[in-house]
Amino acid sequence: MIDDIFCKIINGDKKEGFVADEDEWIAINDLHPSAPIHVLIIPKKHIASLDELEESDERLMGKLIIGAHKIAKKLGLDGKGYRLIANCGEHGGQMVPHLHIHLIGGRKLGSKIIQD
């Protein structure tokens, strides 16, 4: 059984600040935001990292990106700009072994690296 924090949130074992709950993904507020708006878009299917993606995940990844855009629009970031980040592996800054995309905005962003 997969036991990372995101699987627990998806399974309802932990309640977090949900922004959206769709068929194949959820979006939650980051507990340690690096900007005024910092949302995590997380697939419900457990995929440990970008390195574990398969061609069959192509549609799911598209849904995550479109979902990020919908959330950005909902939060008023469209037009002003925002950043999407997917950290991969320990050296890439990934700390939670479950693929997720950071949606960051709400201020002018610099070049600081985002870690989970």
Backbone as XML, in Angstrom:
<?xml version="1.0"?>
<chain id="A" units="angstrom">
  <residue number="1" name="MET">
    <atom name="N" x="0.845" y="-1.206" z="0.000"/>
    <atom name="CA" x="0.000" y="0.000" z="0.000"/>
    <atom name="C" x="0.877" y="1.252" z="0.000"/>
  </residue>
  <residue number="2" name="ILE">
    <atom name="N" x="0.554" y="2.180" z="-0.847"/>
    <atom name="CA" x="1.280" y="3.449" z="-0.909"/>
    <atom name="C" x="0.860" y="4.275" z="0.311"/>
  </residue>
  <residue number="3" name="ASP">
    <atom name="N" x="1.846" y="4.899" z="0.965"/>
    <atom name="CA" x="1.565" y="5.558" z="2.229"/>
    <atom name="C" x="2.132" y="6.971" z="2.313"/>
  </residue>
  <residue number="4" name="ASP">
    <atom name="N" x="2.222" y="7.696" z="1.191"/>
    <atom name="CA" x="2.730" y="9.056" z="1.275"/>
    <atom name="C" x="1.609" y="10.002" z="1.698"/>
  </residue>
  <residue number="5" name="ILE">
    <atom name="N" x="1.968" y="11.201" z="2.088"/>
    <atom name="CA" x="0.993" y="12.160" z="2.603"/>
    <atom name="C" x="-0.084" y="12.508" z="1.577"/>
  </residue>
  <residue number="6" name="PHE">
    <atom name="N" x="0.280" y="12.583" z="0.288"/>
    <atom name="CA" x="-0.715" y="12.920" z="-0.725"/>
    <atom name="C" x="-1.725" y="11.797" z="-0.907"/>
  </residue>
  <residue number="7" name="CYS">
    <atom name="N" x="-1.286" y="10.543" z="-0.837"/>
    <atom name="CA" x="-2.236" y="9.420" z="-0.914"/>
    <atom name="C" x="-3.197" y="9.465" z="0.271"/>
  </residue>
  <residue number="8" name="LYS">
    <atom name="N" x="-2.688" y="9.829" z="1.447"/>
    <atom name="CA" x="-3.549" y="9.939" z="2.627"/>
    <atom name="C" x="-4.596" y="11.030" z="2.436"/>
  </residue>
  <residue number="9" name="ILE">
    <atom name="N" x="-4.195" y="12.149" z="1.852"/>
    <atom name="CA" x="-5.139" y="13.245" z="1.601"/>
    <atom name="C" x="-6.176" y="12.806" z="0.566"/>
  </residue>
  <residue number="10" name="ILE">
    <atom name="N" x="-5.720" y="12.164" z="-0.508"/>
    <atom name="CA" x="-6.625" y="11.701" z="-1.563"/>
    <atom name="C" x="-7.626" y="10.690" z="-1.012"/>
  </residue>
  <residue number="11" name="ASN">
    <atom name="N" x="-7.173" y="9.813" z="-0.120"/>
    <atom name="CA" x="-8.034" y="8.781" z="0.464"/>
    <atom name="C" x="-8.924" y="9.313" z="1.580"/>
  </residue>
  <residue number="12" name="GLY">
    <atom name="N" x="-8.776" y="10.583" z="1.935"/>
    <atom name="CA" x="-9.625" y="11.170" z="2.971"/>
    <atom name="C" x="-9.111" y="10.965" z="4.379"/>
  </residue>
  <residue number="13" name="ASP">
    <atom name="N" x="-7.908" y="10.414" z="4.531"/>
    <atom name="CA" x="-7.353" y="10.195" z="5.866"/>
    <atom name="C" x="-6.879" y="11.492" z="6.509"/>
  </residue>
  <residue number="14" name="LYS">
    <atom name="N" x="-6.555" y="12.458" z="5.696"/>
    <atom name="CA" x="-6.119" y="13.761" z="6.193"/>
    <atom name="C" x="-6.917" y="14.831" z="5.470"/>
  </residue>
  <residue number="15" name="LYS">
    <atom name="N" x="-7.311" y="15.846" z="6.185"/>
    <atom name="CA" x="-8.052" y="16.960" z="5.602"/>
    <atom name="C" x="-7.103" y="18.129" z="5.437"/>
  </residue>
  <residue number="16" name="GLU">
    <atom name="N" x="-6.989" y="18.615" z="4.250"/>
    <atom name="CA" x="-6.132" y="19.759" z="3.947"/>
    <atom name="C" x="-6.964" y="20.813" z="3.237"/>
  </residue>
  <residue number="17" name="GLY">
    <atom name="N" x="-6.363" y="21.933" z="2.935"/>
    <atom name="CA" x="-7.053" y="23.043" z="2.281"/>
    <atom name="C" x="-7.327" y="22.773" z="0.820"/>
  </residue>
  <residue number="18" name="PHE">
    <atom name="N" x="-8.417" y="22.052" z="0.529"/>
    <atom name="CA" x="-8.751" y="21.713" z="-0.854"/>
    <atom name="C" x="-9.130" y="22.958" z="-1.643"/>
  </residue>
  <residue number="19" name="VAL">
    <atom name="N" x="-8.566" y="23.063" z="-2.826"/>
    <atom name="CA" x="-8.910" y="24.117" z="-3.768"/>
    <atom name="C" x="-9.817" y="23.529" z="-4.845"/>
  </residue>
  <residue number="20" name="ALA">
    <atom name="N" x="-9.573" y="22.257" z="-5.200"/>
    <atom name="CA" x="-10.385" y="21.555" z="-6.205"/>
    <atom name="C" x="-10.268" y="20.055" z="-5.983"/>
  </residue>
  <residue number="21" name="ASP">
    <atom name="N" x="-11.322" y="19.341" z="-6.361"/>
    <atom name="CA" x="-11.335" y="17.883" z="-6.287"/>
    <atom name="C" x="-12.037" y="17.378" z="-7.544"/>
  </residue>
  <residue number="22" name="GLU">
    <atom name="N" x="-11.243" y="16.953" z="-8.506"/>
    <atom name="CA" x="-11.752" y="16.487" z="-9.788"/>
    <atom name="C" x="-11.652" y="14.961" z="-9.854"/>
  </residue>
  <residue number="23" name="ASP">
    <atom name="N" x="-12.135" y="14.375" z="-10.953"/>
    <atom name="CA" x="-12.121" y="12.920" z="-11.098"/>
    <atom name="C" x="-10.728" y="12.313" z="-10.972"/>
  </residue>
  <residue number="24" name="GLU">
    <atom name="N" x="-9.731" y="12.954" z="-11.594"/>
    <atom name="CA" x="-8.400" y="12.354" z="-11.658"/>
    <atom name="C" x="-7.333" y="13.106" z="-10.882"/>
  </residue>
  <residue number="25" name="TRP">
    <atom name="N" x="-7.686" y="14.225" z="-10.259"/>
    <atom name="CA" x="-6.695" y="15.002" z="-9.523"/>
    <atom name="C" x="-7.358" y="15.851" z="-8.452"/>
  </residue>
  <residue number="26" name="ILE">
    <atom name="N" x="-6.530" y="16.269" z="-7.507"/>
    <atom name="CA" x="-6.966" y="17.226" z="-6.489"/>
    <atom name="C" x="-5.992" y="18.400" z="-6.509"/>
  </residue>
  <residue number="27" name="ALA">
    <atom name="N" x="-6.413" y="19.481" z="-5.910"/>
    <atom name="CA" x="-5.537" y="20.633" z="-5.719"/>
    <atom name="C" x="-5.721" y="21.106" z="-4.284"/>
  </residue>
  <residue number="28" name="ILE">
    <atom name="N" x="-4.587" y="21.314" z="-3.618"/>
    <atom name="CA" x="-4.611" y="21.770" z="-2.226"/>
    <atom name="C" x="-3.657" y="22.944" z="-2.065"/>
  </residue>
  <residue number="29" name="ASN">
    <atom name="N" x="-3.908" y="23.760" z="-1.060"/>
    <atom name="CA" x="-2.976" y="24.825" z="-0.726"/>
    <atom name="C" x="-1.723" y="24.214" z="-0.114"/>
  </residue>
  <residue number="30" name="ASP">
    <atom name="N" x="-0.560" y="24.726" z="-0.494"/>
    <atom name="CA" x="0.704" y="24.264" z="0.072"/>
    <atom name="C" x="0.776" y="24.711" z="1.530"/>
  </residue>
  <residue number="31" name="LEU">
    <atom name="N" x="1.217" y="23.820" z="2.411"/>
    <atom name="CA" x="1.325" y="24.148" z="3.839"/>
    <atom name="C" x="2.451" y="25.140" z="4.126"/>
  </residue>
  <residue number="32" name="HIS">
    <atom name="N" x="3.422" y="25.219" z="3.228"/>
    <atom name="CA" x="4.555" y="26.128" z="3.392"/>
    <atom name="C" x="4.709" y="26.948" z="2.108"/>
  </residue>
  <residue number="33" name="PRO">
    <atom name="N" x="3.780" y="27.883" z="1.878"/>
    <atom name="CA" x="3.772" y="28.604" z="0.604"/>
    <atom name="C" x="5.006" y="29.470" z="0.408"/>
  </residue>
  <residue number="34" name="SER">
    <atom name="N" x="5.447" y="29.544" z="-0.842"/>
    <atom name="CA" x="6.584" y="30.391" z="-1.191"/>
    <atom name="C" x="6.130" y="31.668" z="-1.886"/>
  </residue>
  <residue number="35" name="ALA">
    <atom name="N" x="4.822" y="31.857" z="-2.000"/>
    <atom name="CA" x="4.229" y="33.050" z="-2.612"/>
    <atom name="C" x="2.811" y="33.183" z="-2.053"/>
  </residue>
  <residue number="36" name="PRO">
    <atom name="N" x="2.174" y="34.328" z="-2.277"/>
    <atom name="CA" x="0.804" y="34.499" z="-1.768"/>
    <atom name="C" x="-0.152" y="33.387" z="-2.220"/>
  </residue>
  <residue number="37" name="ILE">
    <atom name="N" x="0.030" y="32.886" z="-3.434"/>
    <atom name="CA" x="-0.756" y="31.748" z="-3.914"/>
    <atom name="C" x="0.214" y="30.629" z="-4.232"/>
  </residue>
  <residue number="38" name="HIS">
    <atom name="N" x="0.018" y="29.503" z="-3.576"/>
    <atom name="CA" x="0.877" y="28.332" z="-3.794"/>
    <atom name="C" x="-0.005" y="27.098" z="-3.628"/>
  </residue>
  <residue number="39" name="VAL">
    <atom name="N" x="-0.393" y="26.529" z="-4.758"/>
    <atom name="CA" x="-1.311" y="25.392" z="-4.798"/>
    <atom name="C" x="-0.583" y="24.189" z="-5.389"/>
  </residue>
  <residue number="40" name="LEU">
    <atom name="N" x="-0.868" y="23.008" z="-4.868"/>
    <atom name="CA" x="-0.309" y="21.766" z="-5.393"/>
    <atom name="C" x="-1.396" y="21.026" z="-6.159"/>
  </residue>
  <residue number="41" name="ILE">
    <atom name="N" x="-1.103" y="20.668" z="-7.401"/>
    <atom name="CA" x="-2.018" y="19.880" z="-8.223"/>
    <atom name="C" x="-1.470" y="18.465" z="-8.219"/>
  </residue>
  <residue number="42" name="ILE">
    <atom name="N" x="-2.274" y="17.511" z="-7.728"/>
    <atom name="CA" x="-1.800" y="16.159" z="-7.432"/>
    <atom name="C" x="-2.686" y="15.129" z="-8.126"/>
  </residue>
  <residue number="43" name="PRO">
    <atom name="N" x="-2.107" y="14.241" z="-8.927"/>
    <atom name="CA" x="-2.935" y="13.188" z="-9.529"/>
    <atom name="C" x="-3.402" y="12.202" z="-8.463"/>
  </residue>
  <residue number="44" name="LYS">
    <atom name="N" x="-4.620" y="11.709" z="-8.602"/>
    <atom name="CA" x="-5.119" y="10.690" z="-7.671"/>
    <atom name="C" x="-4.409" y="9.361" z="-7.883"/>
  </residue>
  <residue number="45" name="LYS">
    <atom name="N" x="-3.976" y="9.115" z="-9.101"/>
    <atom name="CA" x="-3.184" y="7.922" z="-9.378"/>
    <atom name="C" x="-1.800" y="8.135" z="-8.776"/>
  </residue>
  <residue number="46" name="HIS">
    <atom name="N" x="-1.321" y="7.172" z="-8.015"/>
    <atom name="CA" x="0.009" y="7.320" z="-7.433"/>
    <atom name="C" x="1.075" y="7.104" z="-8.513"/>
  </residue>
  <residue number="47" name="ILE">
    <atom name="N" x="1.841" y="8.151" z="-8.747"/>
    <atom name="CA" x="3.024" y="8.111" z="-9.599"/>
    <atom name="C" x="4.100" y="8.777" z="-8.758"/>
  </residue>
  <residue number="48" name="ALA">
    <atom name="N" x="5.182" y="8.076" z="-8.456"/>
    <atom name="CA" x="6.176" y="8.589" z="-7.517"/>
    <atom name="C" x="6.867" y="9.859" z="-8.001"/>
  </residue>
  <residue number="49" name="SER">
    <atom name="N" x="7.179" y="9.932" z="-9.287"/>
    <atom name="CA" x="7.865" y="11.119" z="-9.799"/>
    <atom name="C" x="7.722" y="11.172" z="-11.323"/>
  </residue>
  <residue number="50" name="LEU">
    <atom name="N" x="8.226" y="12.234" z="-11.901"/>
    <atom name="CA" x="8.220" y="12.353" z="-13.362"/>
    <atom name="C" x="8.952" y="11.182" z="-14.010"/>
  </residue>
  <residue number="51" name="ASP">
    <atom name="N" x="9.958" y="10.652" z="-13.316"/>
    <atom name="CA" x="10.727" y="9.521" z="-13.850"/>
    <atom name="C" x="9.896" y="8.255" z="-14.015"/>
  </residue>
  <residue number="52" name="GLU">
    <atom name="N" x="8.759" y="8.169" z="-13.336"/>
    <atom name="CA" x="7.924" y="6.972" z="-13.415"/>
    <atom name="C" x="6.752" y="7.119" z="-14.382"/>
  </residue>
  <residue number="53" name="LEU">
    <atom name="N" x="6.680" y="8.248" z="-15.069"/>
    <atom name="CA" x="5.607" y="8.423" z="-16.054"/>
    <atom name="C" x="5.750" y="7.416" z="-17.184"/>
  </residue>
  <residue number="54" name="GLU">
    <atom name="N" x="4.603" y="6.956" z="-17.668"/>
    <atom name="CA" x="4.563" y="6.067" z="-18.825"/>
    <atom name="C" x="3.743" y="6.762" z="-19.911"/>
  </residue>
  <residue number="55" name="GLU">
    <atom name="N" x="3.860" y="6.278" z="-21.119"/>
    <atom name="CA" x="3.099" y="6.900" z="-22.211"/>
    <atom name="C" x="1.608" y="6.903" z="-21.918"/>
  </residue>
  <residue number="56" name="SER">
    <atom name="N" x="1.132" y="5.919" z="-21.189"/>
    <atom name="CA" x="-0.293" y="5.853" z="-20.854"/>
    <atom name="C" x="-0.716" y="6.990" z="-19.910"/>
  </residue>
  <residue number="57" name="ASP">
    <atom name="N" x="0.240" y="7.714" z="-19.318"/>
    <atom name="CA" x="-0.059" y="8.832" z="-18.414"/>
    <atom name="C" x="-0.136" y="10.177" z="-19.149"/>
  </residue>
  <residue number="58" name="GLU">
    <atom name="N" x="0.020" y="10.138" z="-20.472"/>
    <atom name="CA" x="0.039" y="11.375" z="-21.253"/>
    <atom name="C" x="-1.252" y="12.180" z="-21.058"/>
  </residue>
  <residue number="59" name="ARG">
    <atom name="N" x="-2.395" y="11.538" z="-21.128"/>
    <atom name="CA" x="-3.679" y="12.228" z="-20.968"/>
    <atom name="C" x="-3.811" y="12.812" z="-19.558"/>
  </residue>
  <residue number="60" name="LEU">
    <atom name="N" x="-3.404" y="12.049" z="-18.556"/>
    <atom name="CA" x="-3.465" y="12.514" z="-17.174"/>
    <atom name="C" x="-2.608" y="13.768" z="-16.991"/>
  </residue>
  <residue number="61" name="MET">
    <atom name="N" x="-1.417" y="13.766" z="-17.538"/>
    <atom name="CA" x="-0.538" y="14.933" z="-17.405"/>
    <atom name="C" x="-1.154" y="16.157" z="-18.079"/>
  </residue>
  <residue number="62" name="GLY">
    <atom name="N" x="-1.807" y="15.948" z="-19.200"/>
    <atom name="CA" x="-2.516" y="17.053" z="-19.848"/>
    <atom name="C" x="-3.613" y="17.598" z="-18.950"/>
  </residue>
  <residue number="63" name="LYS">
    <atom name="N" x="-4.333" y="16.703" z="-18.286"/>
    <atom name="CA" x="-5.396" y="17.133" z="-17.373"/>
    <atom name="C" x="-4.831" y="17.933" z="-16.205"/>
  </residue>
  <residue number="64" name="LEU">
    <atom name="N" x="-3.639" y="17.552" z="-15.715"/>
    <atom name="CA" x="-3.019" y="18.300" z="-14.619"/>
    <atom name="C" x="-2.668" y="19.720" z="-15.054"/>
  </residue>
  <residue number="65" name="ILE">
    <atom name="N" x="-2.128" y="19.857" z="-16.259"/>
    <atom name="CA" x="-1.756" y="21.183" z="-16.763"/>
    <atom name="C" x="-2.997" y="22.037" z="-17.016"/>
  </residue>
  <residue number="66" name="ILE">
    <atom name="N" x="-4.019" y="21.447" z="-17.644"/>
    <atom name="CA" x="-5.272" y="22.178" z="-17.862"/>
    <atom name="C" x="-5.904" y="22.531" z="-16.513"/>
  </residue>
  <residue number="67" name="GLY">
    <atom name="N" x="-5.838" y="21.606" z="-15.559"/>
    <atom name="CA" x="-6.352" y="21.873" z="-14.211"/>
    <atom name="C" x="-5.625" y="23.039" z="-13.557"/>
  </residue>
  <residue number="68" name="ALA">
    <atom name="N" x="-4.313" y="23.084" z="-13.720"/>
    <atom name="CA" x="-3.536" y="24.197" z="-13.169"/>
    <atom name="C" x="-3.992" y="25.521" z="-13.771"/>
  </residue>
  <residue number="69" name="HIS">
    <atom name="N" x="-4.236" y="25.516" z="-15.071"/>
    <atom name="CA" x="-4.715" y="26.736" z="-15.731"/>
    <atom name="C" x="-6.085" y="27.151" z="-15.180"/>
  </residue>
  <residue number="70" name="LYS">
    <atom name="N" x="-6.993" y="26.181" z="-14.991"/>
    <atom name="CA" x="-8.326" y="26.489" z="-14.449"/>
    <atom name="C" x="-8.211" y="27.100" z="-13.053"/>
  </residue>
  <residue number="71" name="ILE">
    <atom name="N" x="-7.327" y="26.543" z="-12.235"/>
    <atom name="CA" x="-7.152" y="27.068" z="-10.880"/>
    <atom name="C" x="-6.542" y="28.464" z="-10.929"/>
  </residue>
  <residue number="72" name="ALA">
    <atom name="N" x="-5.550" y="28.659" z="-11.797"/>
    <atom name="CA" x="-4.945" y="29.986" z="-11.941"/>
    <atom name="C" x="-6.006" y="31.015" z="-12.315"/>
  </residue>
  <residue number="73" name="LYS">
    <atom name="N" x="-6.878" y="30.640" z="-13.235"/>
    <atom name="CA" x="-7.955" y="31.544" z="-13.649"/>
    <atom name="C" x="-8.909" y="31.806" z="-12.476"/>
  </residue>
  <residue number="74" name="LYS">
    <atom name="N" x="-9.285" y="30.754" z="-11.763"/>
    <atom name="CA" x="-10.188" y="30.868" z="-10.613"/>
    <atom name="C" x="-9.608" y="31.798" z="-9.542"/>
  </residue>
  <residue number="75" name="LEU">
    <atom name="N" x="-8.288" y="31.764" z="-9.383"/>
    <atom name="CA" x="-7.631" y="32.563" z="-8.351"/>
    <atom name="C" x="-7.164" y="33.929" z="-8.866"/>
  </residue>
  <residue number="76" name="GLY">
    <atom name="N" x="-7.515" y="34.260" z="-10.103"/>
    <atom name="CA" x="-7.207" y="35.575" z="-10.651"/>
    <atom name="C" x="-5.769" y="35.758" z="-11.110"/>
  </residue>
  <residue number="77" name="LEU">
    <atom name="N" x="-5.074" y="34.667" z="-11.396"/>
    <atom name="CA" x="-3.680" y="34.764" z="-11.830"/>
    <atom name="C" x="-3.529" y="34.892" z="-13.335"/>
  </residue>
  <residue number="78" name="ASP">
    <atom name="N" x="-4.555" y="34.475" z="-14.091"/>
    <atom name="CA" x="-4.442" y="34.559" z="-15.552"/>
    <atom name="C" x="-4.336" y="36.029" z="-15.949"/>
  </residue>
  <residue number="79" name="GLY">
    <atom name="N" x="-3.504" y="36.293" z="-16.908"/>
    <atom name="CA" x="-3.270" y="37.659" z="-17.342"/>
    <atom name="C" x="-2.080" y="38.294" z="-16.648"/>
  </residue>
  <residue number="80" name="LYS">
    <atom name="N" x="-1.902" y="38.027" z="-15.351"/>
    <atom name="CA" x="-0.781" y="38.584" z="-14.605"/>
    <atom name="C" x="0.431" y="37.660" z="-14.661"/>
  </residue>
  <residue number="81" name="GLY">
    <atom name="N" x="0.169" y="36.371" z="-14.691"/>
    <atom name="CA" x="1.251" y="35.398" z="-14.757"/>
    <atom name="C" x="1.351" y="34.536" z="-13.516"/>
  </residue>
  <residue number="82" name="TYR">
    <atom name="N" x="1.917" y="33.373" z="-13.708"/>
    <atom name="CA" x="2.126" y="32.410" z="-12.634"/>
    <atom name="C" x="3.185" y="31.421" z="-13.088"/>
  </residue>
  <residue number="83" name="ARG">
    <atom name="N" x="3.601" y="30.561" z="-12.173"/>
    <atom name="CA" x="4.641" y="29.584" z="-12.472"/>
    <atom name="C" x="4.131" y="28.191" z="-12.141"/>
  </residue>
  <residue number="84" name="LEU">
    <atom name="N" x="4.472" y="27.229" z="-13.010"/>
    <atom name="CA" x="4.219" y="25.815" z="-12.746"/>
    <atom name="C" x="5.575" y="25.133" z="-12.589"/>
  </residue>
  <residue number="85" name="ILE">
    <atom name="N" x="5.703" y="24.324" z="-11.530"/>
    <atom name="CA" x="6.959" y="23.625" z="-11.262"/>
    <atom name="C" x="6.647" y="22.184" z="-10.894"/>
  </residue>
  <residue number="86" name="ALA">
    <atom name="N" x="7.426" y="21.268" z="-11.453"/>
    <atom name="CA" x="7.360" y="19.855" z="-11.059"/>
    <atom name="C" x="8.782" y="19.426" z="-10.707"/>
  </residue>
  <residue number="87" name="ASN">
    <atom name="N" x="9.060" y="19.278" z="-9.427"/>
    <atom name="CA" x="10.367" y="18.818" z="-8.972"/>
    <atom name="C" x="10.461" y="17.314" z="-9.184"/>
  </residue>
  <residue number="88" name="CYS">
    <atom name="N" x="11.648" y="16.830" z="-9.521"/>
    <atom name="CA" x="11.831" y="15.401" z="-9.783"/>
    <atom name="C" x="13.070" y="14.885" z="-9.060"/>
  </residue>
  <residue number="89" name="GLY">
    <atom name="N" x="12.856" y="13.990" z="-8.123"/>
    <atom name="CA" x="13.956" y="13.353" z="-7.416"/>
    <atom name="C" x="14.588" y="14.243" z="-6.353"/>
  </residue>
  <residue number="90" name="GLU">
    <atom name="N" x="15.417" y="13.618" z="-5.545"/>
    <atom name="CA" x="16.053" y="14.304" z="-4.421"/>
    <atom name="C" x="16.853" y="15.535" z="-4.868"/>
  </residue>
  <residue number="91" name="HIS">
    <atom name="N" x="17.673" y="15.397" z="-5.890"/>
    <atom name="CA" x="18.487" y="16.522" z="-6.342"/>
    <atom name="C" x="17.656" y="17.586" z="-7.041"/>
  </residue>
  <residue number="92" name="GLY">
    <atom name="N" x="16.461" y="17.236" z="-7.480"/>
    <atom name="CA" x="15.556" y="18.207" z="-8.094"/>
    <atom name="C" x="14.683" y="18.922" z="-7.079"/>
  </residue>
  <residue number="93" name="GLY">
    <atom name="N" x="14.814" y="18.562" z="-5.803"/>
    <atom name="CA" x="14.048" y="19.220" z="-4.753"/>
    <atom name="C" x="12.753" y="18.528" z="-4.382"/>
  </residue>
  <residue number="94" name="GLN">
    <atom name="N" x="12.488" y="17.337" z="-4.942"/>
    <atom name="CA" x="11.249" y="16.624" z="-4.614"/>
    <atom name="C" x="11.395" y="15.950" z="-3.260"/>
  </residue>
  <residue number="95" name="MET">
    <atom name="N" x="10.471" y="16.257" z="-2.346"/>
    <atom name="CA" x="10.520" y="15.670" z="-1.013"/>
    <atom name="C" x="9.386" y="14.685" z="-0.758"/>
  </residue>
  <residue number="96" name="VAL">
    <atom name="N" x="8.277" y="14.835" z="-1.461"/>
    <atom name="CA" x="7.144" y="13.918" z="-1.324"/>
    <atom name="C" x="7.168" y="12.976" z="-2.523"/>
  </residue>
  <residue number="97" name="PRO">
    <atom name="N" x="7.221" y="11.664" z="-2.286"/>
    <atom name="CA" x="7.326" y="10.715" z="-3.405"/>
    <atom name="C" x="5.991" y="10.454" z="-4.104"/>
  </residue>
  <residue number="98" name="HIS">
    <atom name="N" x="5.375" y="11.517" z="-4.566"/>
    <atom name="CA" x="4.111" y="11.459" z="-5.302"/>
    <atom name="C" x="4.143" y="12.656" z="-6.252"/>
  </residue>
  <residue number="99" name="LEU">
    <atom name="N" x="4.074" y="12.399" z="-7.535"/>
    <atom name="CA" x="4.114" y="13.455" z="-8.537"/>
    <atom name="C" x="3.124" y="14.558" z="-8.194"/>
  </residue>
  <residue number="100" name="HIS">
    <atom name="N" x="3.541" y="15.802" z="-8.327"/>
    <atom name="CA" x="2.646" y="16.939" z="-8.137"/>
    <atom name="C" x="3.247" y="18.151" z="-8.825"/>
  </residue>
  <residue number="101" name="ILE">
    <atom name="N" x="2.383" y="19.095" z="-9.127"/>
    <atom name="CA" x="2.787" y="20.330" z="-9.792"/>
    <atom name="C" x="2.483" y="21.492" z="-8.854"/>
  </residue>
  <residue number="102" name="HIS">
    <atom name="N" x="3.463" y="22.360" z="-8.677"/>
    <atom name="CA" x="3.283" y="23.572" z="-7.892"/>
    <atom name="C" x="2.744" y="24.662" z="-8.812"/>
  </residue>
  <residue number="103" name="LEU">
    <atom name="N" x="1.677" y="25.325" z="-8.404"/>
    <atom name="CA" x="1.146" y="26.513" z="-9.065"/>
    <atom name="C" x="1.440" y="27.673" z="-8.128"/>
  </residue>
  <residue number="104" name="ILE">
    <atom name="N" x="2.263" y="28.609" z="-8.592"/>
    <atom name="CA" x="2.740" y="29.675" z="-7.722"/>
    <atom name="C" x="2.478" y="31.020" z="-8.379"/>
  </residue>
  <residue number="105" name="GLY">
    <atom name="N" x="1.968" y="31.958" z="-7.600"/>
    <atom name="CA" x="1.720" y="33.296" z="-8.127"/>
    <atom name="C" x="1.250" y="34.246" z="-7.045"/>
  </residue>
  <residue number="106" name="GLY">
    <atom name="N" x="0.695" y="35.355" z="-7.480"/>
    <atom name="CA" x="0.187" y="36.348" z="-6.546"/>
    <atom name="C" x="1.159" y="37.492" z="-6.289"/>
  </residue>
  <residue number="107" name="ARG">
    <atom name="N" x="2.345" y="37.407" z="-6.866"/>
    <atom name="CA" x="3.340" y="38.473" z="-6.809"/>
    <atom name="C" x="4.324" y="38.251" z="-7.942"/>
  </residue>
  <residue number="108" name="LYS">
    <atom name="N" x="5.161" y="39.239" z="-8.214"/>
    <atom name="CA" x="6.196" y="39.062" z="-9.224"/>
    <atom name="C" x="7.205" y="38.071" z="-8.671"/>
  </residue>
  <residue number="109" name="LEU">
    <atom name="N" x="7.484" y="37.030" z="-9.452"/>
    <atom name="CA" x="8.348" y="35.950" z="-8.989"/>
    <atom name="C" x="9.775" y="36.152" z="-9.471"/>
  </residue>
  <residue number="110" name="GLY">
    <atom name="N" x="10.715" y="35.810" z="-8.609"/>
    <atom name="CA" x="12.123" y="35.838" z="-8.966"/>
    <atom name="C" x="12.565" y="34.478" z="-9.459"/>
  </residue>
  <residue number="111" name="SER">
    <atom name="N" x="13.846" y="34.185" z="-9.303"/>
    <atom name="CA" x="14.392" y="32.933" z="-9.810"/>
    <atom name="C" x="14.677" y="31.927" z="-8.703"/>
  </residue>
  <residue number="112" name="LYS">
    <atom name="N" x="14.148" y="32.126" z="-7.502"/>
    <atom name="CA" x="14.368" y="31.206" z="-6.394"/>
    <atom name="C" x="13.835" y="29.816" z="-6.729"/>
  </residue>
  <residue number="113" name="ILE">
    <atom name="N" x="14.609" y="28.791" z="-6.397"/>
    <atom name="CA" x="14.192" y="27.401" z="-6.617"/>
    <atom name="C" x="13.154" y="27.025" z="-5.559"/>
  </residue>
  <residue number="114" name="ILE">
    <atom name="N" x="12.097" y="26.355" z="-5.987"/>
    <atom name="CA" x="11.030" y="25.925" z="-5.089"/>
    <atom name="C" x="11.275" y="24.483" z="-4.690"/>
  </residue>
  <residue number="115" name="GLN">
    <atom name="N" x="11.229" y="24.205" z="-3.402"/>
    <atom name="CA" x="11.321" y="22.837" z="-2.918"/>
    <atom name="C" x="10.004" y="22.462" z="-2.273"/>
  </residue>
  <residue number="116" name="ASP">
    <atom name="N" x="9.729" y="21.169" z="-2.229"/>
    <atom name="CA" x="8.488" y="20.671" z="-1.629"/>
    <atom name="C" x="8.460" y="20.977" z="-0.144"/>
  </residue>
</chain>
